Amino acid sequence: MKPKLLLSVNRSSSGTTSLYHTVWNSKYAHGGIVKESQYLYKMQSPSWQKKIDTYHNNKTWRDVRILKPWSLTRDVFKTTLMGKDINEFFKSEELSLEKYVKYYLRLWETVKNDFQSVADFSNMNGELTEEFLMSIKDELVNNFDIKVLMIFRDPIRRLWSICNRRSGWEDVTPESLLEKYTDANYNPIKHPFIRYVDMYERHVKVWGKEKVKFIISEDFFKGETQSLSNFLEFDILPPVIKSDKTYSMKYDIDSETWKYAYKKFKWLYDEFENTFGFIPDAWIDTGFYK
């Protein structure tokens, strides 16, 4: 029987860190030495890897203080996952699907008595193209039982979280960043939004509808875990809230700002409703919707 590999396909500020803590705390899935290796995206887009190589190539990466998620027990990190195998896995100039498979098979041998699955919670999995996914599909399916999980948060609230966080880095206002991201000339490929429908349909084409599941972030963090439990065929415990960057915002969005953003991105909501047949109640309950 093949080990399970849970692929999280998302972007930041959706609650993925807390979702990872939840599936880990439920003893369903373990991601290994880091929550996000971004390995597959680095394979697909080698030029992008330079942006994150500093982190993985830094000699201090072995320091247990930077292992993610920080609250997890450290026993597994001291066994076969440390040392030569990990150095080879993270060596960006020698990326290969063979190493990716080897890493997760080794991880499975390490955690299989305590967990149901291994996991890759790299947010940049959301940027993997259909062409690239098809190129790696056969090898992954030959070695793993693949399940793909997505968590969708209200698009405007998610964008506003990003604007809040980046405004502190760039010493600008969240409103100015929102204007930048809604500008008609802004490159949509690099947009901090994500087209939920496109991402969902792309993975359904590759893995099959029965292997792909999306959950609504706001509902999940209110305790709605049954649909995820049904998909994973395993009881998932109540959510573990570990990420303060997703829902804690220095500046909350006001109605005028929300309405401005909605005019720009109404098509995202329409696309979602036309595809899935509904708009999540939690998105409507912002008090600003329509």
C-alpha positions as CSV (number, residue, x, y, z in Angstrom):
1,M,0.0,0.0,0.0
2,K,1.5,3.3,-1.1
3,P,2.0,6.1,1.6
4,K,-0.2,9.1,1.4
5,L,1.1,12.5,0.3
6,L,-1.0,15.5,1.1
7,L,-0.3,18.5,-1.1
8,S,-1.4,21.8,0.1
9,V,-2.1,24.1,-2.8
10,N,-2.5,27.7,-1.6
11,R,-1.0,31.1,-1.1
12,S,-0.2,33.1,2.1
13,S,-2.7,34.8,4.4
14,S,-5.2,32.0,4.0
15,G,-4.5,30.2,7.2
16,T,-2.2,27.5,5.9
17,T,0.1,27.5,8.9
18,S,-2.8,26.9,11.3
19,L,-4.2,24.3,8.9
20,Y,-0.8,22.5,8.9
21,H,-0.7,22.6,12.7
22,T,-4.2,21.2,12.8
23,V,-3.5,18.2,10.6
24,W,-0.3,17.6,12.5
25,N,-2.0,17.9,15.9
26,S,-4.6,15.5,14.7
27,K,-1.8,13.0,13.9
28,Y,-2.8,12.9,10.2
29,A,0.1,14.4,8.3
30,H,3.7,15.4,8.9
31,G,5.7,17.7,6.6
32,G,9.2,16.9,7.8
33,I,12.0,19.3,8.5
34,V,10.1,22.4,7.3
35,K,6.5,23.3,6.6
36,E,7.4,24.8,3.2
37,S,10.3,23.6,1.1
38,Q,8.9,25.2,-2.1
39,Y,10.8,22.3,-3.8
40,L,8.4,21.7,-6.7
41,Y,8.1,25.3,-7.6
42,K,11.9,25.7,-7.5
43,M,12.0,22.8,-10.0
44,Q,9.5,24.4,-12.2
45,S,10.9,27.9,-12.0
46,P,14.7,27.8,-11.3
47,S,15.2,31.5,-11.6
48,W,12.8,32.0,-8.6
49,Q,14.9,29.8,-6.3
50,K,17.5,32.5,-5.7
51,K,14.9,34.4,-3.7
52,I,14.7,31.7,-1.1
53,D,18.2,30.1,-1.3
54,T,19.5,32.4,1.3
55,Y,17.2,30.8,3.9
56,H,17.9,27.2,3.0
57,N,21.7,27.6,2.4
58,N,22.3,29.6,5.5
59,K,24.3,27.5,7.9
60,T,22.0,28.4,10.8
61,W,19.1,26.4,9.2
62,R,20.0,23.5,11.5
63,D,19.2,25.7,14.5
64,V,16.1,24.2,16.1
65,R,14.7,27.7,16.6
66,I,13.9,28.1,12.9
67,L,12.4,24.6,12.3
68,K,8.7,25.0,11.3
69,P,6.3,24.8,12.8
70,W,8.1,25.8,16.0
71,S,5.7,24.0,18.4
72,L,6.2,20.5,16.9
73,T,8.2,18.0,18.8
74,R,11.8,17.7,17.6
75,D,12.4,14.0,17.9
76,V,11.8,13.3,14.3
77,F,14.2,16.0,13.2
78,K,17.1,14.2,15.1
79,T,16.8,10.9,13.2
80,T,17.2,10.1,9.5
81,L,15.9,13.4,8.4
82,M,19.0,15.3,9.6
83,G,22.4,15.3,8.1
84,K,23.4,14.2,4.6
85,D,19.9,13.4,3.3
86,I,18.6,16.9,4.2
87,N,21.7,18.6,2.8
88,E,21.2,16.9,-0.5
89,F,17.4,17.6,-0.6
90,F,17.9,21.3,-0.1
91,K,20.8,21.8,-2.4
92,S,19.1,23.9,-5.0
93,E,21.6,23.4,-7.8
94,E,20.8,19.7,-7.8
95,L,17.0,19.6,-7.6
96,S,15.3,16.5,-8.9
97,L,12.0,14.7,-8.7
98,E,13.9,11.7,-7.6
99,K,15.2,13.5,-4.5
100,Y,11.7,14.9,-3.8
101,V,10.3,11.4,-3.8
102,K,13.2,10.0,-1.7
103,Y,12.7,12.7,0.9
104,Y,9.0,11.9,1.4
105,L,9.5,8.2,1.3
106,R,12.2,8.5,4.0
107,L,10.0,10.8,6.0
108,W,7.2,8.2,5.8
109,E,9.4,5.5,7.1
110,T,10.2,7.8,10.0
111,V,6.7,8.9,11.0
112,K,4.5,6.0,9.8
113,N,3.8,4.6,13.2
114,D,2.4,8.0,14.4
115,F,0.9,9.6,11.3
116,Q,-1.4,8.7,8.5
117,S,0.4,10.7,5.8
118,V,3.3,12.9,4.8
119,A,2.6,16.4,3.6
120,D,4.0,19.2,1.4
121,F,2.5,22.5,2.6
122,S,4.5,24.8,0.3
123,N,2.2,27.7,-0.6
124,M,3.9,28.1,-4.0
125,N,2.3,24.8,-5.0
126,G,-0.5,27.1,-6.0
127,E,1.7,28.4,-8.8
128,L,2.5,25.0,-10.4
129,T,1.3,24.9,-14.0
130,E,-0.8,22.1,-15.5
131,E,2.1,21.3,-17.8
132,F,4.6,20.9,-14.9
133,L,2.1,18.9,-12.9
134,M,1.5,16.5,-15.7
135,S,5.3,16.1,-16.1
136,I,5.6,14.9,-12.5
137,K,2.3,13.2,-12.1
138,D,3.3,9.6,-13.1
139,E,6.3,9.4,-10.8
140,L,4.3,10.8,-7.8
141,V,1.3,8.6,-8.4
142,N,3.6,5.6,-8.7
143,N,5.0,6.3,-5.2
144,F,2.2,8.0,-3.3
145,D,-1.5,8.1,-2.8
146,I,-1.9,11.8,-3.6
147,K,-4.5,14.1,-2.1
148,V,-4.7,17.8,-2.8
149,L,-6.1,20.3,-0.2
150,M,-7.0,24.0,-0.8
151,I,-8.2,26.6,1.7
152,F,-10.0,29.6,0.3
153,R,-10.4,32.8,2.3
154,D,-12.5,35.8,1.3
155,P,-10.4,37.3,-1.5
156,I,-10.6,40.9,-0.5
157,R,-10.0,40.1,3.2
158,R,-7.0,38.0,2.2
159,L,-5.6,40.8,0.0
160,W,-6.1,43.3,2.8
161,S,-4.1,41.1,5.1
162,I,-1.3,41.1,2.6
163,C,-1.5,44.9,2.3
164,N,-1.3,45.2,6.0
165,R,1.7,43.0,6.4
166,R,3.6,44.4,3.4
167,S,2.9,48.0,4.4
168,G,5.1,47.5,7.4
169,W,7.9,46.2,5.3
170,E,7.7,48.9,2.6
171,D,6.7,51.9,4.9
172,V,3.6,52.6,2.9
173,T,-0.1,52.5,3.7
174,P,-2.2,49.4,3.1
175,E,-4.5,51.6,0.9
176,S,-1.6,52.5,-1.4
177,L,-0.7,48.9,-1.8
178,L,-4.3,48.0,-2.5
179,E,-4.4,50.6,-5.3
180,K,-1.2,49.1,-6.7
181,Y,-2.6,45.6,-6.7
182,T,-5.9,46.7,-8.3
183,D,-4.2,48.7,-11.0
184,A,-5.1,47.5,-14.5
185,N,-1.4,47.4,-15.5
186,Y,-0.3,45.2,-12.5
187,N,0.9,41.8,-13.7
188,P,-1.9,39.4,-12.7
189,I,0.5,36.4,-12.9
190,K,2.3,37.8,-9.9
191,H,-0.8,39.1,-8.1
192,P,-1.1,38.4,-4.4
193,F,-4.6,37.4,-5.2
194,I,-5.2,33.8,-6.4
195,R,-7.8,32.7,-8.9
196,Y,-9.4,30.0,-6.8
197,V,-11.4,28.5,-9.7
198,D,-8.4,28.3,-12.0
199,M,-6.3,26.7,-9.3
200,Y,-9.0,24.2,-8.4
201,E,-9.7,23.2,-12.0
202,R,-6.0,22.9,-12.9
203,H,-5.5,20.3,-10.2
204,V,-8.7,18.5,-10.9
205,K,-7.5,18.0,-14.5
206,V,-4.3,16.5,-13.2
207,W,-5.3,14.4,-10.2
208,G,-9.0,13.9,-10.6
209,K,-12.0,15.5,-8.8
210,E,-12.1,12.9,-6.1
211,K,-8.5,13.7,-5.1
212,V,-9.0,17.5,-4.7
213,K,-10.7,19.2,-1.9
214,F,-11.3,22.9,-1.0
215,I,-12.4,24.2,2.4
216,I,-13.5,27.7,3.3
217,S,-11.0,29.3,5.7
218,E,-13.5,31.2,7.8
219,D,-15.7,28.2,8.3
220,F,-12.8,25.9,9.1
221,F,-11.5,28.2,11.8
222,K,-14.9,28.4,13.4
223,G,-14.7,24.7,13.9
224,E,-16.2,23.2,10.7
225,T,-13.8,20.2,10.2
226,Q,-16.2,17.5,9.2
227,S,-15.9,18.0,5.5
228,L,-12.1,17.8,5.8
229,S,-12.4,14.7,8.0
230,N,-14.6,13.1,5.3
231,F,-12.1,13.9,2.6
232,L,-9.1,12.6,4.5
233,E,-11.1,9.6,5.9
234,F,-9.7,10.5,9.3
235,D,-11.0,12.5,12.3
236,I,-9.5,16.0,12.3
237,L,-9.5,17.8,15.6
238,P,-10.6,21.4,16.1
239,P,-8.4,24.0,14.5
240,V,-5.1,25.0,16.1
241,I,-4.7,28.7,15.7
242,K,-0.9,29.4,15.4
243,S,-0.7,32.1,12.8
244,D,-1.2,35.7,13.8
245,K,-0.5,37.1,10.3
246,T,-3.7,35.8,8.7
247,Y,-6.5,37.4,10.8
248,S,-4.7,39.9,13.0
249,M,-4.5,43.2,11.1
250,K,-3.1,46.5,12.4
251,Y,-5.6,48.4,10.2
252,D,-9.0,46.9,9.6
253,I,-10.7,47.5,6.3
254,D,-13.5,50.0,6.1
255,S,-16.6,49.8,3.9
256,E,-15.4,52.3,1.3
257,T,-12.1,50.5,0.8
258,W,-13.9,47.2,0.6
259,K,-16.4,48.5,-1.9
260,Y,-13.5,50.0,-4.0
261,A,-11.8,46.6,-4.1
262,Y,-15.0,44.8,-4.8
263,K,-15.6,46.9,-7.9
264,K,-12.2,45.7,-9.2
265,F,-12.6,42.1,-8.2
266,K,-16.3,41.4,-8.5
267,W,-15.4,39.0,-11.3
268,L,-13.6,36.7,-8.8
269,Y,-16.7,36.3,-6.7
270,D,-18.9,35.8,-9.8
271,E,-16.4,33.2,-11.1
272,F,-16.5,31.4,-7.8
273,E,-20.3,31.4,-7.6
274,N,-20.7,30.4,-11.3
275,T,-18.4,27.4,-10.7
276,F,-19.3,26.1,-7.3
277,G,-22.9,27.4,-7.1
278,F,-22.6,29.5,-3.9
279,I,-20.8,32.3,-2.2
280,P,-19.7,31.3,1.3
281,D,-21.9,32.9,4.0
282,A,-18.7,34.0,5.9
283,W,-17.7,36.1,2.8
284,I,-21.2,37.7,2.6
285,D,-21.2,38.3,6.4
286,T,-18.4,40.9,6.1
287,G,-21.2,43.4,6.2
288,F,-19.9,45.0,3.0
289,Y,-20.8,42.3,0.4
290,K,-23.1,43.8,-2.3
